[in-house]
Amino acid sequence: MYMDHGGEGREGQRDARDLPASWSQIALFASAVDTRLGKWLADAYSIGLTEYRALLLLSRAPDKELRVNDLAQQVGLNQSSVTRLLSRLEAKSLSYRDICPDDGRGVYAVIADKGMELLREVRTPYEAKVAEVLEDVADQQVTVGRHQVSRAFMTVGELLGK
């Protein structure tokens, strides 16, 4: 569906000021970035993007630990998926689970020393790779140009800024 709001849209392409179209453009862009970052992390460090993000969250948490439910929410996983994620991290000795000393029922995910070491090793190259991938994906968007992606972020940003 073509929607003209006075912008620079072409036939068959939605204007970035159309909120659903803007959100779709952002999702497409983010998915392409995540795919490339995930492949690079797997190839270079044998760790997935969600695993890296989970370690980063744990490293920034007080006492380097989060309740498993909180970690699941922050990385966008359900309980079953975060359990598998933690199993993979534990298998690599990057994290471990600990029981809440107060009630014995709550389970915490804790980053291990080896996980902290990996983060220190990956952090600078990862930051450089993010910048590189953002540029590459923006330049290679076939269906949406760099300008349209930028406008889509502005459109959504305006909504969030209300």
Backbone bond lengths (Angstrom), bond angles and torsions (degrees), N, CA, C in turn:
res aa  C-N    CA-C-N  psi(-1)  N-CA   C-N-CA  omega(-1)  CA-C   N-CA-C  phi
1 M - - - 1.454 - - 1.516 108.48 -
2 Y 1.296 116.39 125.57 1.459 121.84 -179.71 1.511 108.76 -93.36
3 M 1.318 116.33 130.18 1.457 121.17 178.82 1.510 108.19 -127.37
4 D 1.312 116.74 119.77 1.458 120.54 -179.99 1.512 109.03 -103.91
5 H 1.307 116.07 118.66 1.454 122.40 177.00 1.515 109.59 -114.10
6 G 1.316 116.79 29.11 1.448 119.91 179.74 1.514 112.70 81.99
7 G 1.325 117.78 7.68 1.456 121.30 -178.46 1.510 110.94 -90.64
8 E 1.291 116.15 -162.56 1.452 121.29 -175.66 1.520 112.39 -97.12
9 G 1.326 117.24 21.38 1.457 120.23 -177.90 1.516 111.61 -64.88
10 R 1.309 116.27 149.62 1.464 122.43 176.05 1.514 107.22 -105.72
11 E 1.316 115.59 159.96 1.453 119.35 179.52 1.525 109.75 -55.52
12 G 1.328 115.46 135.09 1.451 120.06 -179.12 1.524 112.90 86.13
13 Q 1.326 117.43 -4.41 1.465 120.98 -179.27 1.523 108.06 -125.13
14 R 1.305 117.03 128.66 1.450 120.87 -178.11 1.516 111.31 -75.16
15 D 1.300 115.32 148.71 1.455 121.75 175.27 1.521 108.66 -72.01
16 A 1.319 117.26 140.66 1.464 121.12 -176.07 1.523 112.28 -65.88
17 R 1.340 117.98 -16.08 1.465 119.45 177.86 1.510 112.24 -79.15
18 D 1.302 118.79 -6.67 1.454 123.61 174.56 1.531 106.02 -80.77
19 L 1.321 116.94 111.94 1.468 121.06 -171.51 1.532 114.12 -54.40
20 P 1.329 120.24 -48.81 1.477 118.05 178.50 1.535 112.56 -60.87
21 A 1.321 116.42 -39.56 1.466 119.49 178.47 1.523 109.82 -66.38
22 S 1.332 116.69 -40.79 1.465 120.44 179.06 1.514 110.41 -60.94
23 W 1.333 115.77 -45.25 1.457 118.76 -179.35 1.526 110.82 -63.82
24 S 1.323 117.65 -39.35 1.467 121.00 177.66 1.524 111.19 -62.60
25 Q 1.322 117.21 -39.99 1.462 121.17 178.70 1.528 110.68 -64.02
26 I 1.324 115.97 -42.33 1.460 119.94 178.85 1.527 110.35 -64.99
27 A 1.329 116.80 -43.70 1.470 120.57 -179.87 1.524 110.90 -62.49
28 L 1.317 117.20 -41.95 1.457 121.32 178.08 1.527 110.79 -62.66
29 F 1.306 116.10 -45.40 1.459 122.04 179.53 1.537 110.25 -61.97
30 A 1.342 116.68 -49.15 1.471 121.20 -178.98 1.522 111.32 -62.64
31 S 1.315 116.91 -39.38 1.462 120.40 179.13 1.523 111.20 -63.44
32 A 1.322 116.43 -42.71 1.469 120.00 178.86 1.529 110.69 -64.35
33 V 1.335 116.51 -41.14 1.472 120.36 178.60 1.525 109.82 -64.54
34 D 1.330 116.81 -48.56 1.469 120.51 -179.08 1.525 111.90 -60.47
35 T 1.323 117.35 -40.09 1.471 120.67 179.64 1.525 110.54 -60.21
36 R 1.317 116.32 -45.81 1.473 119.81 -179.05 1.518 112.00 -69.35
37 L 1.326 116.55 -40.98 1.469 118.57 178.43 1.524 110.71 -64.91
38 G 1.322 116.49 -41.18 1.460 120.21 179.25 1.520 112.48 -61.88
39 K 1.329 116.12 -42.84 1.473 119.83 178.32 1.524 110.55 -64.21
40 W 1.327 117.18 -43.56 1.463 121.15 -179.84 1.535 110.83 -62.62
41 L 1.332 117.15 -45.71 1.473 120.09 179.05 1.528 111.07 -61.93
42 A 1.323 116.26 -43.01 1.472 119.75 -179.87 1.526 110.86 -63.71
43 D 1.326 116.42 -44.15 1.468 120.41 -178.49 1.533 111.99 -69.62
44 A 1.320 116.08 -41.89 1.466 120.23 -173.37 1.525 113.79 -86.98
45 Y 1.336 117.73 -31.60 1.469 119.85 -172.23 1.533 114.04 -132.40
46 S 1.318 117.34 3.55 1.474 122.19 -179.63 1.524 112.33 55.11
47 I 1.322 116.33 42.26 1.459 121.70 177.76 1.520 108.06 -141.41
48 G 1.317 115.93 142.79 1.453 120.55 179.05 1.523 111.81 -81.92
49 L 1.322 115.86 163.97 1.462 120.64 -179.27 1.523 111.57 -63.67
50 T 1.317 117.91 -42.68 1.469 120.30 178.90 1.528 110.29 -66.29
51 E 1.322 117.62 -36.25 1.471 120.65 176.28 1.526 109.89 -63.17
52 Y 1.331 116.44 -43.83 1.465 120.37 178.86 1.525 110.30 -61.39
53 R 1.323 116.34 -46.33 1.469 119.91 -179.82 1.530 111.34 -62.70
54 A 1.316 116.98 -38.96 1.466 119.95 178.31 1.534 110.29 -63.89
55 L 1.321 117.26 -44.05 1.470 120.43 178.00 1.523 110.94 -62.27
56 L 1.319 116.79 -40.22 1.456 120.81 179.07 1.531 110.54 -63.02
57 L 1.317 116.59 -43.81 1.467 120.37 177.57 1.530 111.22 -61.98
58 L 1.329 116.25 -44.71 1.469 119.73 179.09 1.523 110.98 -62.81
59 S 1.330 116.81 -39.27 1.467 120.16 -177.67 1.524 112.10 -66.40
60 R 1.317 116.53 -26.31 1.470 121.24 -177.54 1.531 112.93 -94.12
61 A 1.318 116.87 -8.41 1.460 121.54 -177.72 1.534 110.76 -79.88
62 P 1.330 116.02 152.90 1.470 118.77 174.90 1.533 109.49 -57.27
63 D 1.294 116.59 136.10 1.465 123.23 -178.84 1.528 112.98 60.21
64 K 1.332 116.68 15.26 1.481 122.01 176.79 1.527 112.09 58.91
65 E 1.338 116.26 34.83 1.457 120.49 -179.76 1.524 110.66 -146.87
66 L 1.335 115.04 152.58 1.460 122.37 175.65 1.521 108.43 -139.19
67 R 1.325 116.18 148.00 1.454 119.36 170.89 1.531 106.69 -59.15
68 V 1.304 117.08 142.78 1.458 121.50 -177.28 1.533 110.33 -57.41
69 N 1.333 117.45 -40.46 1.473 120.16 178.63 1.526 111.45 -62.75
70 D 1.322 117.37 -39.65 1.466 120.96 178.93 1.527 110.75 -66.97
71 L 1.314 116.97 -40.99 1.457 120.90 177.55 1.535 109.61 -62.04
72 A 1.317 116.61 -43.47 1.466 120.61 179.11 1.522 110.41 -57.37
73 Q 1.314 116.32 -46.78 1.467 120.48 179.32 1.522 111.77 -61.72
74 Q 1.310 116.75 -43.74 1.463 120.54 -174.53 1.530 113.37 -71.80
75 V 1.332 117.73 -26.71 1.464 119.44 176.75 1.531 111.69 -99.15
76 G 1.329 117.00 -1.42 1.459 120.64 176.04 1.502 114.84 77.20
77 L 1.335 116.83 36.07 1.458 121.32 179.62 1.521 110.56 -118.56
78 N 1.323 116.45 158.05 1.456 119.77 172.33 1.536 108.50 -85.65
79 Q 1.315 116.22 175.51 1.464 121.58 -175.29 1.526 112.34 -58.92
80 S 1.304 116.21 -44.14 1.461 120.45 -178.39 1.535 111.24 -64.75
81 S 1.325 116.26 -42.63 1.470 120.09 -178.97 1.521 111.89 -68.29
82 V 1.331 117.36 -38.51 1.465 118.68 179.64 1.529 110.54 -69.79
83 T 1.319 117.40 -30.06 1.465 120.49 175.48 1.529 109.96 -63.76
84 R 1.324 116.89 -43.70 1.473 120.30 177.10 1.531 110.61 -65.59
85 L 1.332 116.86 -40.42 1.467 121.20 177.39 1.526 110.20 -58.32
86 L 1.320 116.88 -48.12 1.467 120.53 -179.67 1.526 111.36 -65.26
87 S 1.310 117.24 -34.91 1.471 119.77 176.59 1.520 110.87 -62.48
88 R 1.339 117.01 -41.12 1.470 120.35 177.63 1.530 110.56 -64.89
89 L 1.320 117.03 -43.50 1.468 120.05 179.24 1.525 111.24 -64.93
90 E 1.329 117.05 -39.31 1.467 120.85 178.39 1.525 110.75 -66.29
91 A 1.330 116.97 -38.82 1.468 120.82 179.46 1.527 111.10 -61.88
92 K 1.326 116.59 -28.34 1.464 121.76 178.48 1.537 111.53 -94.56
93 S 1.341 116.38 5.04 1.477 123.37 -178.39 1.530 112.91 59.59
94 L 1.345 115.76 32.48 1.462 120.30 -179.82 1.525 112.39 -95.53
95 S 1.320 116.20 -19.74 1.466 121.14 177.94 1.528 108.73 -152.70
96 Y 1.323 114.70 172.52 1.458 120.44 173.69 1.517 108.35 -151.39
97 R 1.318 115.76 165.08 1.463 121.34 177.91 1.517 109.00 -102.78
98 D 1.321 113.72 146.62 1.455 120.34 -179.96 1.523 107.88 -136.63
99 I 1.326 115.70 147.77 1.462 121.38 179.48 1.529 108.86 -88.71
100 C 1.327 115.57 140.92 1.463 121.22 177.56 1.526 109.09 -63.41
101 P 1.335 118.28 122.95 1.460 120.22 -177.69 1.526 113.28 -68.76
102 D 1.336 117.27 -21.44 1.467 120.19 -177.19 1.524 113.21 -73.43
103 D 1.342 115.99 -46.90 1.458 117.02 -176.09 1.524 114.05 -121.33
104 G 1.314 118.50 -9.95 1.457 121.43 177.11 1.518 114.32 73.76
105 R 1.329 117.22 -2.00 1.470 119.48 -179.29 1.520 112.05 -104.97
106 G 1.319 116.99 -35.46 1.453 120.36 -178.93 1.514 111.39 -71.09
107 V 1.318 116.01 138.93 1.457 121.22 179.73 1.521 108.31 -113.54
108 Y 1.313 115.49 133.02 1.455 122.39 178.96 1.516 109.86 -109.71
109 A 1.335 115.12 145.77 1.457 121.50 168.42 1.523 105.24 -98.37
110 V 1.321 116.23 132.51 1.460 121.83 -176.36 1.518 108.41 -126.90
111 I 1.315 116.90 135.12 1.462 119.54 177.35 1.528 108.76 -78.08
112 A 1.304 116.27 134.23 1.469 122.13 179.09 1.537 109.43 -86.81
113 D 1.321 115.67 165.77 1.471 120.14 178.00 1.528 111.34 -55.88
114 K 1.328 116.08 -40.17 1.465 119.87 179.62 1.533 110.78 -64.33
115 G 1.320 117.73 -34.17 1.459 121.81 176.31 1.520 111.27 -66.25
116 M 1.338 116.04 -40.40 1.469 120.45 177.00 1.525 110.21 -64.90
117 E 1.320 117.00 -40.66 1.469 120.83 178.25 1.522 110.73 -61.95
118 L 1.330 116.19 -43.46 1.461 120.08 179.19 1.530 110.53 -61.93
119 L 1.318 117.07 -43.58 1.464 119.93 178.24 1.524 111.58 -59.94
120 R 1.312 117.19 -42.74 1.476 120.35 178.30 1.526 110.81 -61.92
121 E 1.322 116.44 -38.64 1.454 121.36 -179.73 1.536 111.84 -69.66
122 V 1.326 116.32 -38.70 1.458 121.73 -172.86 1.532 112.91 -87.34
123 R 1.310 117.96 -27.90 1.472 121.35 -168.72 1.529 114.22 -51.00
124 T 1.311 119.30 -55.97 1.475 121.38 -176.42 1.526 111.88 -65.60
125 P 1.346 119.06 -48.55 1.467 117.67 177.04 1.538 112.41 -62.16
126 Y 1.331 117.23 -34.83 1.466 120.57 179.42 1.531 110.26 -64.71
127 E 1.314 117.17 -45.33 1.467 120.32 179.42 1.530 110.33 -60.01
128 A 1.320 117.08 -41.98 1.469 120.56 178.00 1.526 110.37 -65.86
129 K 1.325 116.53 -40.02 1.469 120.43 -179.35 1.523 110.67 -66.61
130 V 1.328 117.73 -38.65 1.468 120.44 177.59 1.525 109.79 -58.29
131 A 1.328 117.02 -48.51 1.467 120.59 179.52 1.527 111.18 -59.93
132 E 1.329 116.02 -44.17 1.469 120.86 -179.91 1.529 111.33 -62.86
133 V 1.321 116.33 -45.93 1.466 120.85 -177.68 1.528 110.89 -67.48
134 L 1.321 117.55 -39.81 1.465 119.91 177.28 1.524 110.47 -57.71
135 E 1.330 116.30 -45.18 1.465 120.96 178.30 1.524 111.08 -63.37
136 D 1.334 116.34 -48.35 1.461 120.65 -177.97 1.523 111.96 -60.97
137 V 1.315 116.46 -46.93 1.462 120.13 -178.37 1.529 109.99 -65.49
138 A 1.320 116.93 -41.36 1.472 119.76 178.39 1.530 110.60 -61.43
139 D 1.319 116.85 -39.33 1.469 121.00 -179.66 1.522 112.57 -73.39
140 Q 1.327 117.04 -27.10 1.466 120.36 -173.12 1.521 114.02 -102.23
141 Q 1.325 117.71 3.43 1.462 119.88 177.77 1.527 108.16 -63.59
142 V 1.312 116.68 113.58 1.460 121.05 -177.16 1.524 110.72 -80.67
143 T 1.332 115.98 -45.72 1.465 118.97 -175.63 1.523 112.55 -83.74
144 V 1.298 117.10 -21.45 1.461 121.42 -177.95 1.514 108.05 -134.64
145 G 1.300 116.68 126.75 1.456 120.40 179.70 1.515 112.49 -81.61
146 R 1.310 115.23 168.47 1.470 122.71 -179.94 1.532 111.14 -54.71
147 H 1.328 116.54 -43.14 1.464 120.54 -178.50 1.531 111.06 -64.10
148 Q 1.344 116.81 -41.46 1.463 119.95 -179.66 1.523 111.32 -66.79
149 V 1.322 117.61 -37.26 1.474 120.13 177.29 1.520 109.77 -65.18
150 S 1.321 116.48 -42.82 1.460 120.43 178.63 1.528 110.79 -60.90
151 R 1.330 116.27 -44.44 1.462 119.74 178.31 1.525 111.42 -64.58
152 A 1.330 116.77 -36.64 1.465 120.06 178.81 1.531 110.36 -62.32
153 F 1.333 117.07 -42.74 1.464 119.96 176.88 1.531 110.67 -62.86
154 M 1.317 117.47 -39.76 1.472 120.25 178.04 1.515 111.73 -64.52
155 T 1.340 116.51 -40.89 1.461 121.00 179.87 1.534 111.03 -60.78
156 V 1.309 116.00 -48.90 1.458 120.39 179.56 1.531 109.85 -67.40
157 G 1.329 117.29 -39.62 1.465 121.60 177.97 1.521 112.25 -59.49
158 E 1.323 116.18 -39.53 1.471 120.02 178.35 1.522 110.36 -62.38
159 L 1.312 116.97 -41.10 1.461 121.42 179.21 1.529 110.13 -64.32
160 L 1.314 116.89 -42.83 1.462 120.86 -178.80 1.524 111.76 -70.47
161 G 1.331 116.76 -26.84 1.460 121.18 -178.35 1.511 114.40 -79.14
162 K 1.335 116.75 -5.62 1.469 120.38 -178.88 1.500 112.13 -68.69
